[in-house]
Amino acid sequence: MIAKLRGIVDFVGEDSVILDVHGVGYLVFASRRTLSMLPPKGGDAGLLIETHVREDHIHLYGFGDEGEKQWFALLTTVQGVGAKVALALLSVLSPTDLLRALAAQDATALCRAPGVGNKVAARIIGELKDKASRLNLGPVAAPAVAEASAGKAKPAGKGMPAVSEMPEPDSDENAAMLGDAVSALVNLGYGRSEAFGAVGKAFQQADGKASLDSLIRLGLKELSA
């Protein structure tokens, strides 16, 4: 079983790279995010590898970091999400963005990936949102934590990125205020994940002491930066 490859970049395609390892060319499928981080042809590169063995083929999937590799493994546990769709998701959403989209239950963000429709996006959220709600996004995740019965945090499930446990929101009032701020930004035309992140940053900047109006104003400032 191949777990890691380091070699010379021989060719980079739309969804794959050929790594020359001591004269042997390995075809490795990867997300556009990982491919964009590779050096030009002739450069030295290393990738973490997930090996899929089937009756009719052996495919290698490469990742630039452990977080992306773990999310690939997790996404492919969802019915209807194969390796191709998982890589498509990781091409348009970084592991952090994906985690935020799940916490925000933002199906629109997931549907940006080719091959992901409303039904698949809903299935991904339905099967993975509880795991996402247990992860530590700080105040960024507070609205989702409140919606998912905050205060019952457990250690992250196997295969999730290495992050600490989810702290309880300061109060139900704060969680509700964060949710209202997110809704206000969404009503102004911003994506739910974008609004989610902006409100979280605004809450941090205010040291957890902010009114609804100031959260919306600071959130808009973050979005326009």
N, C-alpha and C positions, 0 to 999 in steps of 0.2 A: 504494500500500500504506500503510495507516494504522499508525503505530508508537506514537503517543501521542495522548491526547485530554485537554483541560482544558476544563471548562465548569461549568454550574450543574446540581446534582442536581435532576432533575425528578420522578423516581419511583424507588423502590427496591423490587424484588420479592423473591421467595424465592431466585431464582438469577440475577437480572439487575438492571441499573440503566439508566435513561434519562438520558443527559447532554445537556443543551441547550448546544450550541456555536454561539453567534451565531445562534440561532433555528432551528438544525437539531438534531433529537433523534436521538441515536445510541443504539441498543439494544446494551448491552454485557453479555455473560454473565460471571459472576465467581464465585469461591468465597465461601462464607459468611464466611470470615475477612476477605477484602477488603471485602465489603459491610458488615461490621460496623464497619470503620474509616472509612467514608464519613460526611461531615457530614449533618445532616438536610436535608430538602427546602429548596431555595433556597441551600444552601451551595456554595462553590466546591470543586471536586475535580479531581484529575488522575490518570489511569491509564495505565500502560504497556499497549500493545495488541498482541495476536497476531491477525492477520487470516487467516481460513480462507476460501478461495475454492473453491466447488464448482459443479458444473453448475447446480444448482437453488437455490443460496443463497450469500450472503456473510455469515459470522458473525464478530462481533468478540468477543474474549475479553480481559477486563481484569484487571490485576494491580497490587497496591499497591506491590510492590517487585520488583527484578530477580531475586532469588532464586526467588520463586514463579513468575515467568515462565519462567525457565530449567528449573525442575522440571516445569512443564506441558509444555514442549517435549520434555523427556526421557521423561516418562511416556507420552506419546502415540506414542512409537516402539515401545512394547511391544505385541505382538499382543493384541488384545482390549481394549485400553485406548484408548477414544476420548476426545474432549474432555469429554464429560459425566462419565465415570468419573474422569478426571484432576482435574477440578474438585471432585468428591466427595471424592477423597483429600486434596486441598489444603484442603478445608473442615474435615476432622477432624484433620489432621496438618500442623503448620507445616513449612517446609522443614527445620528442624533436627530436628524429631521424625521426619520421614520418613527423613532420612539415618540417624538412630539406629536406626529400625526395620529399615532395609535392612542396616545393619551387624550388627545383632543377629539378622537373619533371623527377624524377628517377624511371622509371617503373621497372627497374631491382631490385631495393631494395624492392619494394612492392611485386614482384613476388617470393621473398624468403618465403613468407607465404603460407602454404598449402592451396589449393583452389583458389589461386589468379593467374590467367593467364594473358596473355598480354591484352586481351580485358577488363577484369575487372580492371586491373591496369590503363589502359588508361582512363576508365570511372571514376575511383576515382580521377585521376589527373584532368581530364576535369571538373568534378563537384566541386572539392574542391581547385584547385590551386589558384583561385582568392582570396578565403578567406585566404589561407596561405600567399599570397603575401602582404596582409594588416597587417600581424603580424610582431612584432619587433624581428628580428633575428640579428639586427645590420648589420655589413658588410658581415656576412655570407650569408645574403639573397640578397645582392645588385645585383648580376647578374640576379637573377630571377625577382627582382623588375624592373630592366631596361627593361627586356623582356616583363613585364606585365604593361608597361606604368607607370613607377615610378613617384611619385609626386602626385598621385591621391589617397593617402591613406585615408581610412575610418576606423571607429571603427570596431573592430573584430566582426564577426557575432555571433549570439546567439549559445551557446554550445561550443565555442572555448576556449582553455585555457586562463586564465587571463594574458594577456600581453599587453603592451602599443602599441600605434600606430606606424606604420612603418615610420621612418624618410626618407627623400629624400636622395639619394646618394649624395656625395660631388659634383660630376660632372658626366656628361655622359662619359667623358674620363676615370674616375676611374672605373665606372661600366663596361665599355668595357674591360678595363685591367683585372678586376677581372674575367670576363667571359672568356677572353683569357687564363688566368692562369688555370682556371678550365678545359678548353678544353685540355690544354697541359698535365695536370695530367691524364685526362681520356685517352688521346692518349698513355700514358705510361702504361696503363693497370689498373689504379685505378678506383673504382666505382665512379659514378658521385656524390653521396651523400658524400662519403668519401672525394673526391676532394673538394667539395663545403665547407665542414666544415674546412678542412685544410687551404684552401685559406682565409677563413674568419678569422681564428685565426691568420694567418700570417699577414693579413692586420691590425688587431688590435695590434699585437706586434710592427708593424712598425708605429703605431700612424697615420695610413692613409697616410703615405708618403713612398711609395715604388715603385720601377720600376717593370716591368713585370718579368725580370730575378730574382730579389730578391724575389718576391712573389712565383715564382715557386720553388726556392731554399728553402725558408722557409716552403713552403707547403710540399715539400718532407721530410723536417726534421720533421715536425709534423706527417706525415704518417709513418715514420720509428721509431718514439719514442715508 
